[in-house]
């Protein structure tokens, strides 16, 4: 009977450890997601502020054609996205040498 109780206690300890590990992993994942959300919100606010500034500039400069300005904004956004993709793909990790490098 005592052996059975010891086995049950060991199993309970294992279960509690696995539960604690899962809880830790869950908290870590939630923190990572929150960090990504915070960054996205900050970037969105930055872009909103930039757009508001540019709109103010357009309203101060009536000689600017709104259609031309929209084309300019689309080109600028595309360039920003291209720059971001280049930063991500050109991480410069170990072993990343140009093909022409001997």
N, C-alpha and C positions, 0 to 999 in steps of 0.2 A: 504494500500500500504506500509506503514511504517513497519507494522508487517511482511509483506512478505520479505522486505529487511533485517530485523533483523534475520529472519529465515535463509535466504540465507547466511548472514554473519556468523551465528553460524555454519551452515553446512560447510562453507568454512574453518573456524577455525578448526573444527573437522578433515576435510580432510587433512589440512596442518599438524596437529599434528600426524595423522596416517602416513603420508608420512615421516615426520621427524623421527618417531620411526622406520619405516622400513629402512630408510637410516642409522640410528645408528646401527641397528641390522646387516645390510649388512657390514658396516665398521668393526664391531666387528668380524664377521665371516671371512672377508678377512684378518684381523690381525691374527686371530688364524691359518688360513691356511698358511699364510706367516711364522709364527713362526714354524709350523710343517715342512714346506719346508726347512727353515734355519737349523733346527736340523737334518733333513735327509741329507742335503748337507754336514754339518759338519761331521756327522758320516761316510758318504761315503768317504770324503777326508781323514778322520782318517784311515779308512780301506785301502784306496789306498796307503797311506804312509806306513802303516804296511806291506802290501803286497810287496811294492817296497823294503823295508828294508829286508824282508825275502828272496826275490828273490836275492838281493845283497849278502846276507849271503850264499845262495845256490851256486851262481857263485864264491864266494871266497873259498867254500868247495866242490870241484869236486868229493870227495868221496861219497857224498850224492846221493842216487838213486832218480831221479826226480819222478818216480812213487810212491816211498815210501813217498816222500815229499808231493805229491798231496793227498795221503791217510791221512797223518798227518793234512794237512790243512782242509780236509773235516771233520775229527773228531773234530778238534778245532772249526770249524764253528758250528757244531752240538752242541757241548758243550756250546758255547756262546749263541746259540738260546735257548737251554734248560734253561740256567741260566736266560736269559731274561724272559722266560715264568714263571719261578718260582717266580721272582721278582714281576711280574704282578699279579699272582694268590695268592701270600702270602702278601697281602697288610696290613693285621693285623688290619682291621677295628673294629668298636665297635661290640661286641658280637661274635668275631671270636676267640673262645677258642677251644683248642683241644677237641676231643670227650671224652677223658678220664678225662678231667678236671671236678671235681665235681660241 
